[in-house]
Structures are given as structure tokens and as C-alpha cells.
């Protein structure tokens, strides 16, 4: 029996990452932390294969989405890299794997978690809304996976995003690799302990994959974005079908979750262009 696993890996939730200097290509510590990101991906790959996974696809989900080191990544996995991608952080899930995992994840703006933001930094996105609820990247991405009938069975990141994920998926396997003190400081597991935790929990998630249920949005879904400036909302509100809610908030409604997502994702990418 074939078992396929999808892994979406971000960087801010990787053990040891506490500052933008470590997660930005121009930062002094970036090269070190992209290695740590690759090793956390490897831990999830190894755990998945130990539990019988026959195919593992890893989607680089941070920033430019060109962070994972291809020749350092476990060669038993396939790598999706580069951006933009239609499904963003969840590219690859459209191929209907048995389970998806989210590694290196972080909280939404307004929460304590390390480097909290949604999709783009606060210089572009202040908040992202699903049905008028401020939502994290995990919540958005669980909905994308669910659209393709794929459950998310494991989350790794700081303690705050792990707890948030459990509010949406109560039986998700949580892998807290650091405890947030505030947005720029944390108590981190050692690298080896983080790898062991992720490997063990990835194996558990794959072994129990049938116990997880996809997150489904039935009926009309409304997605919205609060931008950091009026000008960004000015530009994006020119898109047909987009509603201007306030000076900085725009929204889009659809019966199709992916249609709503793609509209908002395109809006965020457009808003981030210098004018």
C-alpha cells in the first residue's frame, strides 16, 4: 500500500530562530538557520518513512521559498521550491497525499508567538480573516489542505502556534520546539532534541493518519485582509469582486475556498509591490 506525505515547512518556528536576522536572506545568521530548517525537514521525512511513507513531498514555505538546501535535504523526498506558487505554503497538497504536516510554523499578528505575522510582515499585512475571524497561516493552510480532502496531522513550531492548532484540530500531534517568551525571545530545545521530537511525532502522525479529519468550509467563505496602508487597499480594491470594508480592509466572498484564497493571495502579492 502506498502512503504519501506532504510537508509544509516555514522558518520562523524552527528551533533557535527568534529574530528576523535569522530568517532573512540578508541576515548574518540566515545560512546557519536554513541548515536548521533543512534538518527539521529531514527529521519529519525520516519519521514519515519509518512509519511506512512511500512518497514524501516537501514544500519550502518561507519567504522566497528558496531556503531548504536541496543536496542536504533527505534524498528520499521530493522538494517544491520557489515562488509565487498558486497554493503558496501548501503547494503539492493538490495531489491528494494521505496526510500533511506543518513544520516551523508561527502565530498570527497580535499573539505572543515568535515573529508572529500572516503571509507577509506587518509592513504589508496587519491581519488575515476567514469568515471575519483573525486567522493564522496554519488556519488558512488547513483549509487549503481540507479542500483537497487532506488532513493536517502534525504541527511543529513554538508553544503558541501548537496550542492554536489544537483549537482547530484537537487531536493533531503537537511538536513544540520552543516556548515563546515574547515576539523576539524564546526558550529553545537543543537542535538534537527538536529533531528527535519531530521525527517521533511525524512517525506517530503517519501511523495514525486515518484518525485525522480534513478541515472543510461549506457554503460561502469570506476572506479578508487588513493592509498596513490605505494605498495598498486602494490598489487591491480595483480587483473585480473585491469589497472595500474600511480604509485598510478588503474582502472577497466565494463558495469555493481556493478561489477566495487565490484572490486574497494575489491581493497580498500586489499590495507588496512598491508604488
Buried (B, 14 or more C-beta within 10 A) or exposed (E): EEBBBBBBBBBBBBBBBBBBEBBBEEBEBBEEBBBBBBBBBBBBBBBBBBBBBEBBBBBBBBBEBEBBBEEEBBEBBEBBBEBEBEBBBBBBBBEEBBBBBBBBBBBBBEBEBBBBBBBBBEEBBBBBBBEEEBBBBBBBBBBBBBBBEBBBBBBBBBBBBBBBBBEBBEEBBBBBBBBBEEBEEBEBBEBEEBBBBBBBBBBBBBBBBEEBEBBEBEEEBBBBBBBBBEEBBBBBBEBEEBEBBEEBBBBBBBEEBBBBBBBBBBBBBBBBEEE
